[in-house]
C-alpha cells in the first residue's frame, strides 16, 4: 500500500502518564516540567478536565493548580502530551547534533582507544588519535595542517663547561699532547661531565653544539722577526683531521725577549662522541720560542662549552 508522507512506524508511540496520590488539596507537583497546562491532559474520576485560566486547571513548570480541591477518594492522573515515549528505534544516521543535549555525551559513549592517546583533528576536520608519547615528552604543534606529536624537548641551558690548561711550557712543533689538566684553582668552576683527553686528543662527553675558545701565550727569547702558530684540528671520523682555526703570533724584535698571546675560537657540531674529536698543534716554533705553561695560572688554556643540542 502506498502512503502520503512518511511511512508509518512499525511500533506504537505511547505517552507518559503520571498517577497522583490524591488528597484534599488543589496544588500538586508534576514529575516532569511543562510549558503550560496544554502540555498535559488531566483526568479526574474518568472525566477529562478543561485546561486554562478560570477553567479546571493551570500548569507551569512542575506546578499543577486545580480550580477546585480534590477529595481523598478521587482518582486523578495526567497524560504528558509533550513527552511521547518513542518505541521505534531511529533509523541509522538520522540523529543529528540538534537532537543531543549539550554536555550529555558521557565518556562511556565514546569509542575505545589506546591508553594515553589524545584526540585531535586532521586537515579535513576529521578526528584522529595522536599516538602516545614517551615519559618526559611534551605535545608539540607543527602549525596548521599538521597533527601535533609528542616530542622530547631539547635540554635548555649550558650543560657542559670545562676549562683545560697547559701546566708546563712547550718548545717543539707537535701536538700539544702532554701536561694538560682541568683548571682546579679555588675560583675555577666546571659544569656537567668533563671533557677527556688522551695524548692531546679531546673527546666530548655528549653530543651537541660546542663553542671552543683558547688562548696561547708565546715567549720569544732573542728571536728576531720570528713567528709561531697554534691551530685547532677536528676529525669527524676519528681518523682524518682538518684544520679548523689558525692562530699566529710574531716578533719583530732585534733582540731581548717578548711575549704575545693569541686567541682562537670555533663552533663544532658533535654528532657522535666516538668520531668527533679535536686537538691543538704547535707550528713554526723556532729556537728560542716557547708556549707558556703553568699549573696555577691559565697562560695557555682551552675552554669547551656546550651551547645546545646538535
Secondary structure, DSSP 8 states (H G I E B T S, - for coil): ---SSS---SS-EEEEEEE----S-SEEEEEEEESSGGGEEEEETTEE--BSTTSSEEEEEEEEEESS---TT--EEEEEEEEEEE-S---TT---GGGS-TT---GGGS----TT-EEEE-TTS-EEEE----TT-EEE---TTS--EEE-----S---EEEEEE-S-B-SSSB--SSEEE---TT---BSS--EEETTEEE-SS-EEEEEEEEEEEEEES-SSEEEEEEEEEESSSS-EEEEEEEEEEE--SSSEEEEEEEEEEEEEES-TTT-EEEEEEE---TTEEE---SSS-SSEEEEEEEE--
